Every structure is written in C-alpha cells, then in structure tokens.
C-alpha cells in the first residue's frame, strides 16, 4: 500500500487517507449538508437507516464511500 504520496500501478491510482476523507466530506455536504464527522457519528447511531435513495439522492453512494475512510485508517495503523 502506498504511503501518503499517490502511486500509479497500471491504471489504478491509489489515494491517501486524507484524500478519501476529503471525498467523503464533500459528498456528505452535498447530499446531507453535514460534515464528514457528523455524518459518520449519525450513521453509527443509525440516524440514516430509514433514508431511501428516492428521498435522498446520493445517500447510497455516500454510504458506500464512508466505510472506506475507516478501513483506510485501520490499514494505515497496521502497517506502521
């Protein structure tokens, strides 16, 4: 796994943890008008469990992106 600088392997571009956080931050603000940390906290508390993709366009994409921030953080710790 690359360090903080992005590497290209074939056609894959690895992104850093900070870049992933920025992506989730942007999408959380666009979709729910909340910060990344507020979204993550509310999500853990189950506040978005009843949201439907028809009622809240973009929520599915945001939900799929969000776990990647936590996974990136955990894998970065294991490699240190």
C-alpha positions, 0 to 999 in steps of 0.5 A: 500500500502506498504511503501518503504520496499517490502511486500509479500501478497500471491504471489504478491510482491509489489515494491517501487517507486524507484524500478519501476523507476529503471525498467523503466530506464533500459528498456528505455536504452535498447530499446531507449538508453535514460534515464528514464527522457528523455524518459518520457519528449519525450513521453509527447511531443509525440516524440514516437507516430509514433514508431511501435513495428516492428521498435522498439522492446520493445517500447510497453512494455516500454510504458506500464511500464512508466505510472506506475512510475507516478501513483506510485508517485501520490499514494505515495503523497496521502497517506502521 
